[in-house]
């Protein structure tokens, strides 16, 4: 095998075989040493094109080594006429040019396949749509609002209530985040209104504040399954009527 005079085509083919063999060995070594069943999908998308390309280059180099070796019979062509030798040299140059063009085309094809594999993997790993990013932005904005207590829930909206002498009107609401509760007294037919808030969450909270018509009070609140708001009439003789709004800020 490869006995005879070695031409430049032979040595060029040997160089291609050597480089392609090193690349193929490196890829296979990486897959064997660092791979596993869980990585098969990634390997299929990333390494198949360069492996196939390496095998193709080895075959091309092998063919060039075979065709670049002149046997003794081929050496007898030196006895041919000057015209025949010139014709042979032109054919050899054309053959070499053809092989070089073939190598360039093959390199381009392998490059495209390899780049396509990397692109497919990139798309699979970065497949978020515009809707995903909009959703993430909205969620981030919501968390920022929670941090700065910009969110609010209206528990009672401009509602008129009444109590008999010495009694309270009460409501129970859940509080999912730390924040505060604001109670606004729009109108009242008594001079003083008692507002009380209680809940149990980490601590037992129980606070009562006296306000007037047109006034408002605020209470700090922690996450609790039940927050009780009471608005009462401390007058022991006459009943009371108020118009109130209660908001939960978080």
VENBELGI-V508638 format. One record per helix or strand of 2 or more residues. SS is the DSSP state (hx for helix, st for strand). FROM is the first residue (numbers start at 1). LEN is the number of residues. If there is no record, write none. Layout:
SS:FROM:LEN / SS:FROM:LEN
//
This chain:
st:5:2 / hx:8:27 / hx:37:10 / hx:48:20 / st:69:2 / hx:72:8 / hx:82:44 / hx:130:18 / st:152:12 / st:168:8 / st:179:10 / st:193:8 / st:204:8 / st:216:6 / st:224:9 / st:240:10
//
